Amino acid sequence: MMREAALSSLKESTSLSAIEGGNPNALSLESYVSSLVSELKDSDFKAIGLSEVLIVLSTHVEFLPKVDSMSSAKAQALEAQFAATLVACLTSSKSETRAAAEELLKACTEHDAISSASIEQGEKKLLPA
């Protein structure tokens, strides 16, 4: 019950009201990504519910800023950290987290929300097995 309420809250807080068009709110999506990146640590990749958090974000990928429109150093750094976080999620012991991260990475690259260079940098940050 609590998980559904939290996920519903995330969905509602990242969308504009119906009067404002009902599309995702770009500012809240930026906060969502920033919070996700800052909160996830290596041990959190096996947390229950992470896959649902990634799935919520994947429904709004087309509204994330495009890489070529990111002019500030802060936005570029967030994009690189976000890519590295998604790559790290691929190492999760939970198959649903890996699957959600893979789908989100695929959608982000298709919509130019993250660059292939950032994904490669994220791969380099992974510790060898």
C-alpha positions as CSV (number, residue, x, y, z in Angstrom):
1,M,0.0,0.0,0.0
2,M,2.8,2.4,0.9
3,R,4.8,1.6,-2.2
4,E,1.7,2.3,-4.5
5,A,1.1,5.6,-2.7
6,A,4.8,6.6,-3.1
7,L,4.8,5.7,-6.8
8,S,1.5,7.5,-7.3
9,S,3.0,10.6,-5.6
10,L,6.1,10.4,-7.9
11,K,3.8,10.3,-11.0
12,E,1.7,13.1,-9.9
13,S,4.5,15.4,-8.8
14,T,6.3,15.1,-12.1
15,S,3.2,16.0,-14.1
16,L,1.5,19.3,-14.7
17,S,-2.2,19.6,-13.8
18,A,-4.8,18.9,-16.5
19,I,-5.5,22.6,-16.8
20,E,-1.8,23.2,-17.7
21,G,-1.9,20.4,-20.3
22,G,-1.1,17.4,-18.2
23,N,2.4,16.9,-19.7
24,P,5.3,16.2,-17.5
25,N,6.8,19.1,-15.6
26,A,10.4,19.7,-16.9
27,L,11.5,21.3,-13.6
28,S,10.2,18.5,-11.5
29,L,11.8,16.0,-13.8
30,E,15.2,17.7,-13.4
31,S,14.7,17.5,-9.6
32,Y,13.7,13.8,-9.9
33,V,16.8,12.9,-11.9
34,S,19.0,15.0,-9.6
35,S,17.6,13.3,-6.5
36,L,17.8,9.9,-8.0
37,V,21.5,10.4,-8.8
38,S,22.4,11.8,-5.4
39,E,20.6,9.2,-3.4
40,L,21.7,6.0,-5.2
41,K,24.8,4.4,-3.8
42,D,26.3,1.1,-4.8
43,S,24.3,-0.8,-2.1
44,D,21.1,0.8,-3.2
45,F,21.1,-1.0,-6.6
46,K,19.5,-4.0,-4.9
47,A,16.9,-2.0,-3.1
48,I,13.3,-3.1,-3.5
49,G,11.3,-0.7,-5.6
50,L,14.2,0.8,-7.5
51,S,12.8,-0.8,-10.7
52,E,9.5,1.0,-10.3
53,V,11.3,4.3,-9.7
54,L,13.2,3.8,-13.0
55,I,9.9,2.8,-14.8
56,V,8.2,6.0,-13.6
57,L,11.0,8.0,-15.1
58,S,11.0,6.0,-18.3
59,T,7.4,7.2,-19.0
60,H,8.7,10.8,-19.1
61,V,11.9,10.3,-21.1
62,E,10.7,12.3,-24.1
63,F,10.4,15.3,-21.9
64,L,13.9,15.2,-20.5
65,P,16.3,17.9,-21.8
66,K,18.2,16.9,-25.0
67,V,22.0,16.6,-24.7
68,D,22.6,19.2,-27.4
69,S,20.5,21.7,-25.5
70,M,22.4,21.4,-22.2
71,S,24.5,24.5,-22.1
72,S,25.3,24.8,-18.4
73,A,28.0,22.9,-16.7
74,K,25.6,21.8,-14.0
75,A,23.2,20.3,-16.6
76,Q,26.0,18.5,-18.4
77,A,27.4,17.1,-15.1
78,L,24.0,15.9,-14.1
79,E,23.6,14.1,-17.5
80,A,26.9,12.4,-17.0
81,Q,26.1,11.4,-13.4
82,F,22.7,10.1,-14.5
83,A,24.2,8.0,-17.3
84,A,26.8,6.6,-14.9
85,T,24.0,5.8,-12.4
86,L,22.0,3.9,-15.0
87,V,25.0,2.0,-16.2
88,A,25.7,1.0,-12.5
89,C,22.1,-0.1,-12.1
90,L,22.8,-2.7,-14.8
91,T,25.0,-4.5,-12.2
92,S,22.2,-4.9,-9.8
93,S,21.5,-8.4,-8.4
94,K,17.8,-7.8,-9.1
95,S,16.7,-8.7,-12.6
96,E,13.8,-6.3,-12.6
97,T,16.2,-3.4,-11.8
98,R,18.6,-4.4,-14.5
99,A,15.7,-4.7,-17.0
100,A,14.2,-1.3,-16.0
101,A,17.7,0.3,-16.2
102,E,18.3,-1.2,-19.6
103,E,14.9,0.1,-20.9
104,L,15.5,3.5,-19.5
105,L,19.0,3.7,-21.0
106,K,17.7,2.7,-24.4
107,A,14.9,5.2,-24.2
108,C,17.2,8.0,-23.0
109,T,19.6,7.3,-25.9
110,E,16.8,7.2,-28.5
111,H,15.5,10.6,-27.2
112,D,19.0,12.1,-26.9
113,A,18.6,12.6,-23.1
114,I,22.0,11.1,-22.5
115,S,25.0,10.8,-24.8
116,S,26.9,7.7,-25.7
117,A,30.1,9.4,-24.4
118,S,28.5,9.7,-20.9
119,I,27.5,6.0,-21.0
120,E,31.1,5.1,-21.9
121,Q,32.4,7.2,-19.0
122,G,29.9,5.5,-16.7
123,E,31.2,2.1,-17.8
124,K,34.8,3.2,-17.0
125,K,33.7,4.1,-13.4
126,L,32.6,0.5,-12.8
127,L,34.9,-1.6,-10.6
128,P,36.4,-4.6,-12.4
129,A,35.0,-8.0,-11.3
